[in-house]
Amino acid sequence: MSRRITIIGGGLAGAEAAWQAARLGVGVDLHEMRPQVMTEAHQGGMLAEMVCSNSLGAEEVTSAAGLLKRELRRLGSLFLRHAEGARVPAGGSLAVDRQRLAAGLTAEVESRPGVSLIRGEVHALPAGDGPLIVASGPLTSPALAQSLTGLTQRKNLYFYDATCPLLRAESIDFTRLFAASRYGKGAADFWNIPLDRARYEDFSTALAAAETAEVHESEKRLFFNACLPLEEIARSGPQSLAYGPLKPVGLVDPRSGSRPYAVVQLRQDDLQGKFYQLVGFQTRLKHGEQRRIFRALPGLENAEFERFGRMHRNTYVNAPLILDRFSRCRQDGRVYFAGQISGVEGYIESVASGLACGLFAAWDAQGREKAELPADTALGALLAAISGAGWRDFRPCKFSFGLLPDRGDEPRDKKRRKELKAERAGEALERWIAKAGI
Ligand SMILES: Cc1cc2nc3c(=O)[nH]c(=O)nc-3n(C[C@H](O)[C@H](O)[C@H](O)COP(=O)(O)OP(=O)(O)OC[C@H]3O[C@@H](n4cnc5c(N)ncnc54)[C@H](O)[C@@H]3O)c2cc1C
């Protein structure tokens, strides 16, 4: 007799995981807090609700979304079957009627023998001896997120995704800046805007008084120290920025021969050098305020914004430190993380991660050995990428062809290279299916 699996979260990943485990004959308790407790993005109580776009990406197998979808179809994904049934016209992409997809999928999971759908918020990881899948998504309830820090430590659980403003290179007056890295380390990789004391104080004061996009009370408590918005730092004290993201240590302005009072750094964002990021400038300021305050900095008077800085709630673990190749927690082998909270990004990636975790956890529950997904497959490459990434600056990851390993015989032509990798992925997946016996 196998043990039962507990799954927290009936979103894209959790619903798929539940169905896959049940298919292998393993009992599942699937907990979903909606509709009793809602998130700020979901609209109703159905499982696998797509909260925003209705697109599941391109279909051709030489696209990342296409290859991943082909693998999910081959592995019998519940979500993709319902997506096909809810398809709406979208050229070469798969787009769906979101309501119809969620309704059909929910009805099937609810009536599936072996799956018990339990409505209500889970506040902490439940005790038990069966495998546990945490699939509570980017909008994990605050109570559960707090309790997860017991497992991940606070510093390895991120609550926000922050993006710094991105400026168009041609709109920056580089003659007002100097190129240097701190303490002369490496090449002069940063462009630096030197600020004297008066300019720094003006900047800090303007930031502290600026208008911010609305923040929920409950969200304020979740700000993580390493990822504080720039304006919050400014509000914490007049010198806070000078000791934080604007610290001048290790930098000498070649024109004055001395260390500036404070420094704003710009880092190249793309290979062609078309865009530059304002380093450490994650912010919740309204767009008009970003334009007004950042354009007051020397050299940025005419800066054009390719993207404004922003922050949004996105709960995810530092996967390279927390997870192994099976998305299983290194600190507690009973616990798996699936979907966006595991460090993957996107609808299809979340379904893929849920599907894999459902199978892995079911094998655990049955006492069977788990077969690692080959790195030549899109799904295997995705799981390998999140568990094997650099942990210092880990960010959620989408599947791309670049994650598939080179074997040395790839043609130079981009399209042919992708065709070959897609072919290899298909063969590797068939071998894995045969080995795993599913
Ligand atoms: C606002 C927003 C827009 C997005 N738009 C897109 C997009 O357009 N395209 C795209 O590819 N990706 C998008 N994403 C990213 C991602 O693909 C989706 O969030 C996707 O739904 C993730 O799947 P998941 O299963 O990990 O999480 P979810 O689908 O969010 O599922 C998690 C489930 O867990 C439940 N839950 C949370 N906490 C608890 C608890 N304590 N107890 C019980 N249940 C709980 C939630 O109610 C939810 O049903 C978006 C994300 C957000 C936040």
The ligand as an ORCA input file, in Angstrom:
! r2SCAN-3c Opt
* xyz 0 1
  C      -0.449     38.548    -11.473
  C       0.261     37.449    -12.239
  C       0.124     37.379    -13.622
  C       0.775     36.359    -14.331
  N       0.612     36.307    -15.678
  C       1.220     35.321    -16.385
  C       1.045     35.240    -17.802
  O       0.337     36.037    -18.396
  N       1.671     34.238    -18.470
  C       2.457     33.327    -17.835
  O       3.016     32.427    -18.499
  N       2.658     33.374    -16.499
  C       2.052     34.354    -15.748
  N       2.231     34.415    -14.387
  C       3.193     33.498    -13.753
  C       2.714     32.043    -13.511
  O       2.729     31.350    -14.722
  C       1.356     31.896    -12.880
  O       1.387     32.537    -11.640
  C       0.964     30.422    -12.671
  O      -0.363     30.374    -12.271
  C       1.839     29.702    -11.663
  O       1.327     28.425    -11.408
  P       1.409     27.815     -9.920
  O       0.669     26.540     -9.939
  O       2.806     27.821     -9.470
  O       0.638     28.885     -9.014
  P      -0.972     29.222     -9.014
  O      -1.560     28.877    -10.331
  O      -1.082     30.619     -8.514
  O      -1.510     28.223     -7.949
  C      -1.228     28.319     -6.580
  C      -2.499     27.994     -5.818
  O      -2.194     27.875     -4.447
  C      -3.257     28.453     -3.704
  N      -2.707     28.793     -2.384
  C      -1.813     29.764     -2.062
  N      -1.532     29.722     -0.760
  C      -2.263     28.716     -0.220
  C      -2.402     28.187      1.090
  N      -1.738     28.684      2.124
  N      -3.257     27.143      1.276
  C      -3.967     26.610      0.229
  N      -3.867     27.075     -1.023
  C      -3.014     28.103     -1.264
  C      -3.687     29.625     -4.548
  O      -5.011     30.018     -4.274
  C      -3.545     29.066     -5.965
  O      -4.733     28.483     -6.438
  C       1.588     35.405    -13.650
  C       1.709     35.508    -12.262
  C       1.062     36.504    -11.565
  C       1.207     36.579    -10.067
*
